[in-house]
Amino acid sequence: MLLTRTAPSVLRAAAAAATAGARAHARRFCPLSTLAVLEHKEGNLLPQSLPVITAATKLGGTVTALLAGTDAASVAAQVAKLNGVSEVLTVSNGAYDKSLAENFAPMLQENIKAGGFTHVVAAHSAFGKNIMPRLSALLDVQQISDVIEIHDDSTFVRPIYAGNAIATVKSSDDIKVLTIRGTAFPAAAEGSGSAAAVQESSADPKVESSTTWVSENLAKSERPDLGTATRVVSGGRGLKDKDNFDKLMPPLADALGAAIGASRAAVDSGFADNSLQVGQTGKVVAPQLYLAVGISGAIQHLAGMKDSKVIAAINKDADAPIFQVADVGLVADLFTAVPELTEKLKSEK
Ligand SMILES: Cc1cc2nc3c(=O)[nH]c(=O)nc-3n(C[C@H](O)[C@H](O)[C@H](O)COP(=O)(O)OP(=O)(O)OC[C@H]3O[C@@H](n4cnc5c(N)ncnc54)[C@H](O)[C@@H]3O)c2cc1C
């Protein structure tokens, strides 16, 4: 009697275990399998994770997406529908909510060991830059950062010297740890087929973190996110002060539905927040349209925007280096040109 009542659940559990075991077994014997480490916040997958999946599919082999944290299971349903994802692993533990490298990296290491993955991919975001070097050290492999092209499962292309040279590198490590530049790969789209299987991982070493998350102070904006916006308007030192920046740039951005960026000179002079800096030591963007206002076009600035589809520039100096990379240039005083352009754009809406 007892056996009859419990048999279906026992069988279901046994079947689930067998399927999970079979998947891990298949991965172990598959010559190539990639773990895509994804970022999420407030129950939503973050946009920088979508190109990670596309890059992972370019390696060949299966793609297992990993989500960790309290919301991992609820975000997993969104990820399971994405093209290219073979399976979603969740580690539903609040200890990973703040993505502290000290406990996140050992958890990844454990999952890589359990799943026999040959490649691990994350975004070249603050998250990836924080966690992947520690993971690489734990695995004793060389990390390959900021990958912009994948030739094959061991040959990758990445910019060096602030984007002034492009290196093609070949890795002979058993496990390849990569961070990828989001603007170099298209975002994975939702597929029409059936969703991938979602499974809670049993590989959670629960390592105590030696650091504690205290608080964060995030810049809030109603505008599109600078890193993923399709249009960006950036202001430079030519704007002269913060009052001018605030008076001219937001109306121009609103008229274009664009995110606002800034040069380092503008940020260092206090015209704009640090989070808006574009360039070698700021954000790397590649929107459909990048409009540089009062920016000279120093190489360190170009490193962050030269892959934009259309580059437009307003500068009063016809010899400014920005015009060498610009598709469209206006030699004019920005204090006249920007209000005029803003009004024209608004009237055309
Ligand atoms: C290690 C390192 C890292 C760096 N990282 C970055 C980085 O990430 N991002 C970055 O931006 N920079 C970076 N820099 C700084 C970079 O070298 C430049 O100093 C900076 O980009 C210059 O900013 P800017 O173009 O706004 O200012 P400027 O070079 O001073 O140019 C201002 C421009 O405004 C124009 N202008 C002035 N008045 C007007 C007007 N009325 N109308 C129209 N045009 C006008 C001028 O003709 C000029 O071309 C870095 C430097 C170093 C050494």
The ligand as a Gaussian input file, in Angstrom:
#p B3LYP/6-31G(d) Opt

LIG

0 1
 C       45.328000      56.412000     -19.375000
 C       44.312000      57.360000     -19.928000
 C       43.002000      56.950000     -20.038000
 C       42.041000      57.809000     -20.546000
 N       40.743000      57.370000     -20.679000
 C       39.839000      58.176000     -21.255000
 C       38.503000      57.749000     -21.453000
 O       38.107000      56.648000     -21.061000
 N       37.629000      58.577000     -22.079000
 C       38.003000      59.828000     -22.529000
 O       37.156000      60.558000     -23.092000
 N       39.257000      60.255000     -22.329000
 C       40.170000      59.479000     -21.698000
 N       41.420000      59.965000     -21.481000
 C       41.676000      61.401000     -21.709000
 C       41.929000      61.738000     -23.164000
 O       43.302000      61.616000     -23.450000
 C       41.508000      63.205000     -23.444000
 O       42.183000      64.058000     -22.551000
 C       40.019000      63.470000     -23.299000
 O       39.290000      62.519000     -24.045000
 C       39.701000      64.880000     -23.839000
 O       38.349000      65.150000     -23.634000
 P       37.603000      66.214000     -24.560000
 O       37.679000      65.767000     -25.969000
 O       36.284000      66.441000     -23.950000
 O       38.465000      67.523000     -24.293000
 P       39.449000      68.285000     -25.242000
 O       40.489000      67.397000     -25.782000
 O       39.885000      69.480000     -24.481000
 O       38.541000      68.729000     -26.484000
 C       37.533000      69.660000     -26.407000
 C       37.046000      69.898000     -27.827000
 O       35.967000      70.787000     -27.801000
 C       36.063000      71.652000     -28.925000
 N       35.342000      72.882000     -28.596000
 C       35.668000      73.817000     -27.670000
 N       34.737000      74.799000     -27.650000
 C       33.827000      74.481000     -28.578000
 C       32.636000      75.121000     -29.050000
 N       32.204000      76.262000     -28.506000
 N       31.947000      74.524000     -30.034000
 C       32.363000      73.357000     -30.600000
 N       33.481000      72.726000     -30.192000
 C       34.203000      73.268000     -29.193000
 C       37.554000      71.869000     -29.120000
 O       37.830000      72.222000     -30.453000
 C       38.106000      70.497000     -28.751000
 O       38.251000      69.691000     -29.891000
 C       42.409000      59.117000     -20.956000
 C       43.730000      59.522000     -20.853000
 C       44.671000      58.663000     -20.347000
 C       46.096000      59.125000     -20.244000

